Amino acid sequence: MSAKRASLAAVIGGSLAGVVGWDLVQRRHTILRNYPIIGHLRFLLEAVGPELRQYIVTDNNAERPFSRDQRRWVDTSSKLTNRYFGFGSDNDLERAYNYPIIKHAAFPVSAPDGDPGHPDPAGPLPAAKVLGGARGRGKAFRPSSLVNVSGMSFGSLGGAAITALNKGVAIAGALHTTGEGGIGAAPLVFSDHVALPFKWAFPRVYRAFAEEGLHHDVVFVGSGKLGIPENALLALAMGCDMINVGRTAMFAIAASRPSDATPAAARLAWPPSRHGCSMASIRR
């Protein structure tokens, strides 16, 4: 009996050692490299998470500051995997408050020369205004990307993550604010009760400039959980000329294998396709 137990222990030990070795050399999941074996529990719990939340905890839209559906969208977008959600929306559309509805336009822009039946979905989508144009600045320019990446704390993310973000936006033709970011960590009362959410704050700012006739001379850059498409479109409809994303780009890096971190950041910084919805109709 003792020999059988020793053999069983040797098999289990060898198997675990093999898993540890594989976790340390694989390049797809950072969490497994940092936490061999234990990291697999995260994926196991994530796999059974929908069932647990459905009957025990919460639904896919209840978590904050980003819901599970939103984080899943970032994860699949950064990896270029399936971003489709089946069987329709699980949001309570009839009773939701301030719920954005997007006016879809299948072909909102002109088709490229030589291919009139197929507008290019990868066409550039620049900012709505020229930075410095209203004041005649010598180096005024129109940012080539409507969506750009905010500055985030170098001390918190580290050099590798900041470099991945910087190289990613370069691939996407976007901009990256390289200064320190906003309030990433703060006392709870500060996070919960100081300053206004974007949806409340921006209309006040825009209205103040509009009442003075200055809103056409100012480039409004929106930021604050705008990395989710419906939030970005709402910001544009409210008057933003550009948007900056922060945490969604950071999520993209965390979700990707180390060698793909830079392309993942590029995919999250890339502007929304002009093939999918009409920016002009949304702005009106």
C-alpha positions in Angstrom: 0.0 0.0 0.0 2.8 2.4 0.9 4.4 1.7 -2.5 1.2 2.5 -4.3 0.8 5.8 -2.3 4.4 6.7 -3.1 3.8 6.1 -6.8 0.6 8.1 -6.7 2.3 10.9 -5.0 5.1 10.8 -7.5 2.6 11.0 -10.4 0.7 13.9 -8.9 4.0 15.7 -8.0 5.3 15.2 -11.5 2.1 16.4 -13.1 2.1 19.5 -11.0 5.7 20.2 -11.8 4.9 19.8 -15.5 2.0 22.3 -15.2 4.3 24.8 -13.3 6.9 24.5 -16.0 4.3 25.1 -18.8 2.8 28.0 -16.9 6.2 29.7 -16.6 7.2 29.3 -20.2 3.9 30.0 -22.0 3.3 33.5 -23.3 -0.5 33.7 -23.6 -1.6 34.4 -20.0 0.3 36.7 -17.8 -1.6 35.6 -14.7 -0.4 32.0 -15.2 3.3 33.2 -15.4 2.9 35.1 -12.2 0.8 32.5 -10.3 1.5 29.0 -11.7 -1.2 26.4 -10.9 -3.2 28.8 -8.7 -3.8 31.0 -11.7 -5.9 28.2 -13.3 -8.5 28.7 -10.6 -9.2 32.1 -11.9 -10.1 30.7 -15.3 -12.1 28.0 -13.8 -14.1 30.4 -11.7 -14.5 32.7 -14.7 -15.9 29.8 -16.7 -18.6 28.9 -14.1 -19.1 32.6 -13.2 -22.2 33.2 -15.4 -24.0 30.3 -13.7 -23.0 31.4 -10.2 -24.0 35.0 -10.8 -27.2 34.1 -12.4 -28.4 32.1 -9.4 -26.3 33.4 -6.5 -24.5 36.7 -6.9 -25.3 39.2 -9.6 -25.9 39.7 -13.3 -23.5 40.7 -16.1 -24.3 44.4 -15.8 -24.3 45.0 -12.1 -20.6 45.2 -11.4 -18.8 48.5 -11.0 -16.9 50.5 -12.2 -16.9 48.2 -15.3 -19.4 45.4 -15.7 -18.5 41.9 -16.7 -20.0 42.4 -20.2 -17.8 45.5 -20.6 -14.7 43.8 -19.5 -15.5 40.8 -21.7 -15.8 43.2 -24.7 -12.4 44.7 -24.0 -10.8 41.3 -23.5 -12.2 39.9 -26.8 -11.5 43.1 -28.7 -7.9 43.1 -27.6 -7.4 39.5 -28.6 -9.4 39.8 -31.9 -11.6 36.9 -30.8 -15.4 36.6 -31.0 -17.0 39.9 -29.7 -20.6 38.8 -30.4 -23.2 38.4 -27.6 -25.9 35.9 -28.5 -29.7 35.9 -28.0 -30.1 39.6 -27.8 -29.6 42.2 -25.0 -30.0 41.3 -21.3 -30.4 44.9 -20.4 -33.7 46.2 -19.1 -34.4 48.5 -22.0 -37.9 49.4 -21.0 -37.1 50.7 -17.5 -33.5 51.8 -17.9 -32.9 55.5 -17.1 -30.9 57.7 -19.6 -30.3 54.7 -21.8 -28.5 55.6 -25.1 -30.0 54.4 -28.3 -27.7 54.6 -31.4 -29.2 55.5 -34.8 -27.6 52.9 -37.1 -26.5 53.8 -40.6 -25.2 50.9 -42.7 -23.3 53.1 -45.2 -22.7 56.5 -43.6 -19.7 57.5 -45.7 -18.9 57.5 -49.4 -17.3 54.4 -50.9 -13.7 54.6 -52.0 -12.8 55.2 -55.6 -12.8 52.0 -57.7 -14.9 50.1 -55.2 -18.3 51.9 -54.9 -20.0 48.9 -53.2 -17.7 48.6 -50.2 -16.9 51.6 -48.0 -13.6 51.0 -46.2 -14.3 50.2 -42.5 -10.7 50.9 -41.6 -10.8 54.5 -42.9 -9.4 57.1 -40.6 -11.7 59.0 -38.3 -10.0 62.2 -37.2 -10.9 64.7 -34.5 -13.9 67.0 -35.2 -11.8 70.2 -34.8 -8.3 71.5 -35.3 -6.3 71.8 -32.1 -5.0 75.4 -32.0 -6.9 76.4 -35.1 -9.3 78.9 -33.5 -6.4 80.9 -32.1 -4.2 80.6 -35.2 -1.5 78.7 -33.6 1.6 78.2 -35.7 1.6 74.4 -35.1 -2.2 73.8 -35.1 -3.2 70.4 -36.3 -6.1 68.0 -36.5 -5.5 64.8 -34.6 -5.7 61.9 -37.0 -7.6 59.8 -34.5 -10.9 60.6 -32.7 -9.9 58.1 -29.9 -6.7 58.5 -28.0 -5.1 57.2 -24.8 -5.0 59.1 -21.5 -2.0 59.5 -19.3 -1.8 56.9 -16.6 0.5 56.7 -13.6 4.0 55.5 -14.7 4.7 54.4 -11.1 1.6 52.2 -10.9 1.8 50.6 -14.4 5.5 50.4 -14.8 7.7 51.1 -17.8 6.7 48.0 -19.8 3.0 48.8 -19.8 3.6 52.5 -20.6 5.8 51.5 -23.5 3.2 49.1 -24.8 0.6 51.8 -24.7 2.9 54.3 -26.3 3.8 51.9 -29.1 0.2 50.8 -29.5 -1.1 54.3 -30.2 1.7 54.9 -32.6 0.5 51.8 -34.6 -3.0 53.1 -34.5 -2.1 56.7 -35.5 -3.5 58.0 -32.2 -2.1 60.2 -29.4 -0.9 59.2 -26.0 -0.8 61.7 -23.1 2.5 60.8 -21.5 2.1 62.9 -18.3 0.8 61.5 -15.0 -2.8 60.4 -15.1 -5.8 61.2 -13.0 -6.9 59.8 -9.6 -6.4 56.1 -9.9 -6.4 55.4 -6.2 -7.9 57.7 -3.5 -9.8 57.6 -0.2 -13.2 56.0 -0.7 -15.0 59.3 0.0 -13.0 61.0 -2.7 -13.7 58.3 -5.2 -17.4 58.2 -4.4 -18.3 61.8 -3.7 -15.7 64.3 -5.1 -16.4 65.7 -8.6 -19.2 64.8 -11.0 -19.6 61.8 -13.4 -18.9 62.7 -17.0 -22.5 62.6 -18.0 -23.4 65.3 -15.5 -20.2 67.3 -15.7 -19.7 67.7 -19.4 -23.1 69.3 -20.2 -22.5 72.0 -17.6 -19.1 72.8 -19.1 -20.3 72.8 -22.7 -23.3 74.9 -21.8 -21.1 77.5 -20.1 -19.0 77.9 -23.2 -22.0 77.8 -25.6 -23.8 80.6 -23.7 -20.7 82.8 -24.3 -20.5 81.8 -28.0 -17.1 80.1 -27.4 -18.0 76.4 -28.0 -16.9 76.5 -31.6 -13.5 77.8 -30.6 -12.7 75.1 -28.0 -11.7 71.5 -28.7 -13.6 69.4 -26.1 -11.8 66.2 -25.1 -14.0 63.9 -23.1 -12.6 61.3 -20.6 -14.1 59.1 -17.9 -15.1 55.5 -18.7 -15.5 56.5 -22.4 -13.6 53.4 -23.7 -16.8 51.5 -24.0 -18.4 52.2 -27.5 -21.8 53.3 -26.3 -20.2 55.7 -23.8 -17.9 57.2 -26.5 -20.8 57.7 -28.9 -22.8 59.4 -26.1 -19.9 61.7 -25.4 -19.7 62.6 -29.1 -23.4 63.3 -29.2 -23.1 65.6 -26.2 -20.5 67.7 -28.0 -17.1 66.2 -27.5 -14.6 66.5 -30.4 -12.3 63.8 -29.2 -12.2 61.2 -26.5 -9.4 59.8 -24.3 -9.5 56.3 -23.0 -7.5 55.0 -20.0 -8.6 51.9 -18.1 -9.9 50.0 -21.2 -6.5 50.3 -22.8 -4.9 49.1 -19.6 -7.4 46.2 -19.5 -6.4 45.3 -23.0 -2.8 44.9 -22.0 -3.7 42.9 -19.0 -5.8 40.6 -21.1 -3.2 39.9 -23.7 -0.2 37.7 -23.7 3.0 39.8 -23.3 4.1 39.6 -26.9 0.7 41.0 -28.0 0.4 43.8 -25.5 1.4 46.6 -28.0 -1.0 45.4 -30.8 -3.8 45.1 -28.2 -3.3 48.7 -27.1 -3.4 49.7 -30.7 -6.7 47.9 -31.3 -8.3 49.7 -28.3 -7.0 53.1 -29.4 -8.2 52.6 -33.0 -11.2 54.8 -33.8 -14.7 53.3 -34.2 -15.3 52.1 -37.7 -17.1 54.6 -39.9 -18.8 51.7 -41.6 -20.9 50.9 -38.5 -22.8 54.0 -37.5 -23.2 57.6 -38.6 -21.2 60.1 -36.5 -23.1 62.9 -38.2 -26.5 61.6 -37.2 -25.3 61.0 -33.7 -23.9 64.5 -33.3 -27.1 66.1 -34.5 
